[in-house]
Amino acid sequence: MTILGLLAGALTTGCWLPQLLRSWRTRSARDISWTYLGILGLGVTLWLSYGLLTNEITIILANGATISAIITLAGLKALFDREARETT
């Protein structure tokens, strides 16, 4: 069961990598809404909290990595949105 959970977590977390790379390469995250990032971030944070409270390592690892990816993407979005405003 642990291997199944880790595999599921790796796949759902790994799906963020192409978006992060695309945002970095294009220097844009304009198509990603702040509302989406906020709601998703809150949901993942709640799942991480659940994992911590129940001591479920697969939930902790998967959601810890996912929240890191969301935070990184939000940082890129803030940076690139600011750069876009400054150049226009």
JOSUL-V996106 format. One record per pair of residues at least 12 apart in sequence whose C-alpha atoms are under 10 Angstrom apart, sorted by sequence separation. I is the first residue (numbers start at 1). J is the second residue. If there is no record, write none. Layout:
BEGIN
i=<I/I>
j=<J/J>
END
This chain:
BEGIN
i=<47/48/51/19/47/48/50/51/48/49/44/45/47/48/49/47/48/46/47/48/44/45/48/44/45/48/43/44/44/45/41/44/45/44/43/41/42/40/41/44/40/41/41/41/40/41/38/37/38/41/37/37/38/37/34/32/33/32/34/29/33/34/29/32/29/31/29/30/10/13/14/28/29/30/9/13/16/20/24/27/28/29/8/9/12/13/16/19/20/23/27/28/29/30/5/6/7/8/9/10/11/12/13/14/15/28/29/30/5/6/9/10/13/14/17/20/21/24/27/28/29/5/6/9/10/12/13/16/20/23/24/27/28/2/4/5/8/9/12/13/15/16/19/20/23/26/27/30/2/3/6/7/9/10/13/14/28/2/5/6/9/10/13/17/20/24/27/28/1/2/5/9/13/16/20/23/27>
j=<59/60/63/32/60/61/63/64/62/63/59/60/62/63/64/63/64/63/64/65/62/63/66/63/64/67/63/64/65/66/63/66/67/67/67/66/67/66/67/70/67/68/69/70/70/71/70/70/71/74/71/73/74/74/74/73/74/74/77/73/77/78/74/77/75/77/76/77/58/61/62/76/77/78/58/62/65/69/73/76/77/78/58/59/62/63/66/69/70/73/77/78/79/80/56/57/58/59/60/61/62/63/64/65/66/79/80/81/57/58/61/62/65/66/69/72/73/76/79/80/81/58/59/62/63/65/66/69/73/76/77/80/81/56/58/59/62/63/66/67/69/70/73/74/77/80/81/84/57/58/61/62/64/65/68/69/83/58/61/62/65/66/69/73/76/80/83/84/58/59/62/66/70/73/77/80/84>
END
